[in-house]
Amino acid sequence: MPDRKISVIVPVYNTEEYLGRCVESLMGQTYREMEIVLVDDGSPDGCPAMCDAYAREDGRVKVVHKENGGLVSAWQAGVKRSSGDYLCFVDSDDWVDKGMLEEMAEFFSPGSGDAKEVICCNFVISRPGKETKHYHGLEPGVYEGEKLQGEIKDHLLGHENRRISMSRCMKLFSKSLITENMKYSNPALTMGEDVSITLPALLDSKRVVIMKEALFYHYFFNAGSMVHKYDAGMYQGIKTLYGTIKDIFQAKNRASGKGQADKEYIYLLLLAVKNEIRGGAKGYIGRVRKICMEEDNRALTASLQVPVKDKANRLLYFVLRHPIAPVILGVKMAFRLYN
């Protein structure tokens, strides 16, 4: 099988401390038919100069400098500059094993046409002094035809633990799956940005591979990142994401789409409630009640129940269905005791 070119797209913003580890892990890949597209999203630190230095050092490195526009606009710019048959996304504070691309490429489908496939490895979350392994919920294997439809496409969303991670990272995508679906990725999304491209790509796929073990991708858990702090705009971001998910399912004419979207929204509401209870300042009880008592939310949670197994999520789900002040206070105290 002839080598197929892989473009690795790395959005870069304010990660000067970690960028070297990331890029060097990519430059050291054993798979040689590749390019690395570094997208400087108007980074205010030393990242732009570092990107240019890597391009001078290695001819496989391309650099895109652009005004700051956020994560979605950055990876979109990288896609437009890429020339590979397959796309891989890596965040600039993460890193990968040197054999990742070569081992994932072993699962390319035969033939030379557009396979419309997604190949998924697994990942490790790296915290100071601790690493945890994370796998997709599905059994390793190749999914095509009715198996792909029944076990993946009908169950992409609406589960407490997803069958396939919706991260755009840890995957190889046939390029067409991304370019044909970029219209669904709104740079204004502030919550679940990856869902807006990974969801339509998987819905359009003809072949999905879940690799066994394959813990190649290292996700750096930066406790200081804004991602892990209180977000006053999270609930509005969730509502925008919910609308995007419904639009994608409708555009793809998926019969199971509405049910998946509604269930997913309930799980996302648990995140919104958790965000307020754990990190919200004065007035959090009122904000939690507003989320839970909003007319559409109340109607949906009353008509549609979802299974919840995680202990913390059970508490949040109880708040969602019974948003009275004593319950909210009790759950906040429980979080303080056990976290």
C-alpha positions in Angstrom: 0.0 0.0 0.0 1.5 3.4 -1.0 1.9 5.9 1.9 -0.9 8.4 2.2 0.0 11.8 3.3 -1.1 12.9 6.8 -1.5 16.6 7.7 -1.2 17.2 11.4 -2.9 20.5 12.4 -1.8 22.2 15.6 -3.6 25.4 16.7 -1.2 27.5 18.7 -2.1 30.1 21.3 -0.2 31.2 24.4 1.5 27.8 25.0 5.1 28.8 24.8 6.0 26.6 27.8 4.6 23.4 26.1 4.9 24.0 22.4 8.4 22.5 22.1 7.3 19.2 23.6 4.3 19.0 21.2 6.1 19.9 18.0 9.1 17.7 18.7 6.9 14.7 19.3 5.4 15.3 15.9 8.8 15.9 14.1 10.0 12.6 15.6 7.2 10.5 14.1 8.3 7.3 12.4 5.7 7.8 9.7 7.5 10.0 7.1 4.8 10.9 4.6 3.4 13.8 6.7 3.3 17.5 7.2 2.9 19.6 10.4 0.7 22.7 10.0 1.3 25.1 13.0 -1.4 27.8 13.2 -0.4 30.8 15.2 -3.7 32.2 16.3 -2.3 35.7 17.1 -0.4 34.3 20.1 0.9 37.1 22.3 3.9 35.1 23.7 7.0 33.6 22.0 5.0 31.0 20.1 5.0 32.8 16.7 8.8 32.9 16.6 9.1 29.3 17.8 6.8 28.2 15.0 8.9 30.0 12.4 12.1 28.4 13.9 10.6 24.9 13.5 9.7 25.6 9.9 13.3 26.6 9.2 14.5 23.5 10.9 12.2 21.0 9.2 10.8 21.3 5.7 7.7 19.3 6.7 6.6 22.2 9.0 4.2 24.9 7.6 3.3 27.9 9.6 0.1 30.0 9.3 0.1 33.4 11.1 -3.4 34.9 11.7 -5.3 37.3 13.9 -6.7 35.8 17.0 -10.1 34.2 16.2 -10.3 31.3 18.6 -9.8 27.6 18.4 -12.3 26.8 15.6 -11.0 29.5 13.3 -7.4 28.3 14.0 -8.0 24.7 13.0 -10.1 25.7 10.0 -7.2 27.8 8.8 -4.9 24.8 9.2 -7.3 22.6 7.2 -7.3 25.1 4.3 -3.5 25.1 4.3 -3.1 21.3 4.5 -2.3 19.1 1.6 -2.7 15.6 3.1 -5.1 12.8 2.3 -5.8 12.5 6.0 -6.1 15.0 8.8 -4.9 14.7 12.4 -5.4 17.3 15.1 -3.1 17.9 18.1 -3.4 20.6 20.7 -0.3 22.6 21.3 0.0 21.7 25.0 -0.4 18.0 24.3 2.0 15.5 22.8 2.0 12.1 21.1 4.0 8.9 21.0 6.5 8.8 18.1 4.9 5.8 16.5 1.3 7.1 16.7 0.8 7.9 13.0 2.6 4.8 11.7 0.5 2.5 13.8 -2.7 4.3 13.0 -1.8 4.2 9.3 -1.7 0.4 9.5 -5.5 0.6 9.6 -6.0 2.5 6.4 -8.5 0.8 4.1 -7.2 -0.8 1.0 -7.6 1.0 -2.3 -6.7 4.5 -3.4 -10.1 6.3 -3.4 -11.7 8.5 -0.7 -12.4 6.0 2.0 -14.4 8.4 4.2 -13.0 6.7 7.3 -12.1 7.7 10.8 -9.3 5.8 12.7 -9.4 6.3 16.5 -6.6 5.7 19.0 -6.9 6.1 22.8 -5.4 8.6 25.1 -3.8 9.3 28.5 -4.7 12.3 30.7 -1.5 13.6 32.3 -1.7 15.4 35.6 1.3 16.3 37.8 2.4 12.9 39.3 -0.5 11.0 37.9 -1.6 9.5 34.5 -5.0 8.0 33.7 -5.8 5.8 30.7 -8.9 6.5 28.7 -10.6 4.3 26.1 -13.5 4.7 23.7 -16.6 3.0 25.0 -16.9 0.8 22.0 -15.2 -2.5 21.6 -12.0 -2.3 19.4 -12.7 -3.3 15.8 -13.7 -2.2 12.3 -17.2 -0.8 11.9 -18.8 -0.7 8.5 -22.3 -1.0 7.0 -25.1 -2.0 9.4 -22.7 -2.4 12.2 -21.5 1.2 11.8 -25.0 2.4 11.6 -26.4 0.4 14.5 -23.6 0.6 17.0 -22.1 4.0 16.2 -24.3 6.4 14.2 -27.4 5.7 16.2 -25.6 6.2 19.5 -23.0 9.0 19.0 -24.7 11.3 21.6 -27.1 11.0 24.4 -25.1 8.8 26.7 -23.5 9.6 30.0 -20.3 8.1 28.7 -19.9 8.4 25.0 -19.2 5.4 22.8 -16.6 7.5 20.9 -14.9 10.6 22.2 -16.1 13.7 20.3 -12.7 15.2 20.5 -11.2 16.0 17.1 -7.9 14.8 18.5 -6.8 11.1 18.8 -8.2 10.4 15.3 -7.2 10.3 11.6 -10.0 11.6 9.4 -10.2 11.2 5.6 -9.8 14.8 4.6 -13.1 15.1 2.8 -15.0 14.3 6.0 -13.6 17.5 7.5 -13.7 19.8 4.5 -17.3 18.8 3.5 -18.5 19.5 7.0 -16.6 22.7 8.0 -19.8 24.6 7.4 -21.2 23.2 10.7 -18.3 24.5 12.8 -19.2 27.9 14.0 -16.2 29.9 15.3 -18.6 31.6 17.8 -19.1 28.3 19.7 -17.6 28.5 23.2 -18.7 25.0 24.4 -18.2 21.7 22.7 -16.5 23.1 19.6 -15.2 19.7 18.6 -18.7 18.2 18.5 -19.6 20.5 15.6 -17.0 18.8 13.3 -16.6 15.3 14.8 -20.3 14.6 14.8 -21.0 15.3 11.1 -17.7 13.6 10.1 -18.7 10.4 11.9 -22.3 10.6 10.5 -20.8 10.8 7.0 -18.2 8.1 7.5 -18.3 4.8 5.7 -15.7 3.1 8.0 -14.7 3.6 11.6 -11.8 1.9 13.3 -11.4 1.7 17.1 -7.9 0.6 17.9 -7.1 -1.7 20.8 -4.9 -0.2 23.6 -3.1 2.4 21.4 -2.6 4.9 24.2 -0.7 7.2 21.9 -2.1 10.7 22.6 -1.2 12.5 25.8 -3.7 15.1 27.0 -2.1 17.6 29.4 -4.5 18.6 32.2 -3.6 22.2 32.9 -5.3 23.0 36.2 -4.7 26.7 35.5 -6.5 26.6 32.1 -9.8 28.5 31.7 -11.3 25.3 30.6 -11.2 24.0 34.2 -12.5 27.2 35.9 -15.9 28.6 36.5 -17.5 29.8 33.2 -20.2 32.4 33.5 -21.2 31.8 29.9 -21.3 28.0 30.0 -25.1 27.7 30.0 -25.5 30.0 27.0 -22.7 28.1 25.3 -24.6 24.8 25.9 -27.8 26.2 24.4 -25.9 27.2 21.3 -24.3 23.8 21.1 -27.6 22.1 21.5 -29.0 24.1 18.5 -25.9 23.2 16.4 -26.3 19.5 17.2 -30.0 19.5 16.2 -29.1 21.3 13.0 -26.5 18.7 12.1 -28.8 15.8 12.8 -31.5 17.4 10.7 -29.2 18.2 7.8 -28.0 14.6 7.8 -31.6 13.2 7.9 -30.9 11.0 10.9 -34.1 9.4 12.3 -32.5 8.9 15.7 -31.1 12.5 15.8 -33.7 14.2 17.8 -33.6 11.6 20.6 -29.8 11.7 20.7 -29.8 15.5 20.8 -32.4 15.8 23.5 -30.7 13.2 25.7 -27.3 14.9 25.1 -28.8 18.2 26.2 -29.9 16.8 29.5 -26.4 15.6 30.2 -25.0 19.0 29.2 -27.4 20.6 31.6 -25.8 18.6 34.4 -22.5 20.3 33.4 -24.2 23.7 33.6 -25.6 23.0 37.0 -22.2 21.7 38.2 -20.5 24.8 36.9 -22.7 27.0 39.1 -22.7 24.9 42.2 -19.0 24.2 42.3 -17.7 27.5 41.1 -20.4 30.1 41.0 -20.1 33.2 43.2 -22.9 34.8 45.2 -26.3 34.2 43.7 -25.5 30.7 42.4 -28.8 29.2 43.8 -30.8 31.6 41.8 -28.8 30.9 38.6 -29.2 27.1 39.1 -33.0 27.5 39.6 -33.2 29.6 36.5 -31.5 26.9 34.4 -33.6 24.2 35.8 -36.9 26.1 35.7 -36.6 27.5 32.2 -39.8 26.4 30.5 -38.2 24.3 27.7 -35.7 22.7 30.1 -38.5 21.8 32.6 -40.6 20.3 29.9 -37.8 18.2 28.5 -36.6 16.9 31.8 -40.1 16.0 32.8 -40.8 14.1 29.6 -37.5 12.4 29.1 -35.5 10.5 31.7 -31.9 9.5 31.1 -29.8 6.8 33.0 -27.2 8.3 35.3 -24.7 6.1 37.1 -21.9 8.5 38.2 -22.5 9.4 41.8 -21.8 13.1 41.3 -24.1 13.2 38.3 -26.8 11.6 40.3 -26.8 14.5 42.7 -26.8 17.0 39.8 -29.6 15.1 38.1 -31.6 15.3 41.3 -31.1 19.1 41.4 -32.1 19.3 37.8 -35.5 17.6 38.6 -35.9 19.2 42.1 -34.3 22.6 42.0 -35.2 23.9 45.4 -32.8 25.8 47.6 -32.2 23.1 50.3 -31.4 20.5 47.7 -28.9 22.9 45.9 -27.3 23.8 49.2 -27.0 20.1 50.2 -25.3 19.1 46.9 -22.9 22.0 47.2 -21.9 20.8 50.7 -21.5 17.3 49.4 -19.1 18.5 46.7 -17.1 20.4 49.3 -16.8 17.3 51.5 -15.8 14.8 48.8 -13.7 16.9 46.4 
